[in-house]
Amino acid sequence: MRATIKPFRSITEMNKYFDRIINEAKSSGTNYGQWLTNHPQEVNSIIRVGGNTAIKAYGSPLPLSYDDAKARCTFQNMPLYTRAYDEFLPLLEAIAQKSEAILPTPVMMPNERMLGSFSMDRAGMGLMPRITLYSKKHKQNYTFDKAEKFVTKEGKTALRLKTDKSPLEIVQDTNENGRNKWTTNNKKSFMYKENVEKPNAAVRLFCLIGANWGSDTYWAGLASVIIGLYLESKGYKVNITMAVGIRLTNGMMYEGKMINDGCRFYTVPLKDYADTYDSPTILYYMADSSYFRVKVFEQYMAYAHKKKDGYNENLGHMPSIQEFEESMGDAMRKKYWEKEENVLYYYIGGSEVTSLQKCVGEIERIALDVQRKNAEIIERIKNNM
């Protein structure tokens, strides 16, 4: 399958590009321009009819109108995400148990080098009073190096000050407020997390958004966020990159020639490796049907006009995730992305992830494979030592 990929560095860059070419297409006087002009009316017509068809098309809660759909910028159904996450918790716990057998998680080890955090529980195992020497004559405490042993008249061994030979008593030390001081004979009272080294400590997750007409669009986006959160809990850095694709069956301009069949993709990172999760925004782009079937549909048509592809009023078809992964081969990655060391690439989405069951399968596949690949590399390193 012949394909092109256009990467954007940010959502802002992508939106500016498509705003410009959509306006160009609208004023072109071509079939593309007519389609874009008629699109708001078509969307409003489906919304007015309502029912399951409208919800399948533009999501729940249903937009009030085309303008309402265009104005959205965050995912409108966060309760759906919360319910899905709760449903996935038992799965994630089961995956965690399986992954332990593949690659151990970091463990907390006691140490006496003051590394990590102090553990009161471990210190308490050997808790004892902190003792000092007290002089009634001078009404103050002394350390043991200021004392010497001597034998009393009764024949007992005792302690006295070296300087003036005045007697000293062994007492429990106190602080300025008069509270007793304690110490521990357990030297290893600090707990330090000893990480299991991961040769591939980062994951870039490509999510191909959308689905064919009549299918829910949100499962792949939900799965991507949940996988990302899970992997970060296991110590991986995660990049989530949205991919948008269309398979053109009415002709595609490719390297100056019209071919019968091909795919166009464009990508944009929604969460970089060091970013925190802005789930409402990430899910809007990857899981919101109103984004995909309003804004993305218009992007499809404007992009086809820009590239002089064959006109298709029905837009085209969703590419499979396999077609996207094949298009994202080593040569394409080297062409469009800076070289990334020690990064694992995974692909999810498209028409293959349109139900809870398929979503579950993808989460388990990726979460366990990340651990498995690292375990295999570690084993090879050990064998070569």
Buried (B, 14 or more C-beta within 10 A) or exposed (E): EEBBBBBBEEBEEBBEBBEEBBEBBBEBEEBBBBBBEEBBEEBBEBBEEEEEEBBBBBBBEBBEBBEBBBEBEBBBBEEBBEEBBEEBEEBBEEBBEEBEEBBEBEEEEBBEEEEBEEBEEBBEEEEEEEEBBBBEEEEEBBEEEBBEEEEEEEEEEBBBBEEEEEBBEEEEBBEEEEEEEEEBEBEBBBBBEEEBEBBBBBBBBBBBBBBEEEBBBBBBBBBBBBBBBBBBEBEBBBBBBBBBBBBBBBBBBBEEEEBEBBBBBBBBBBBEBEBEBEBBBBBBBBBBBBBBBBBBBBBBBBBBBBBEBBBBEEBBBBBBBEBBBBBBEEEBBEEEBEEEEEBBBBBBBBBBBBEBEBBBBBBBEBBBBBBBBBBEBBEEEEEEE
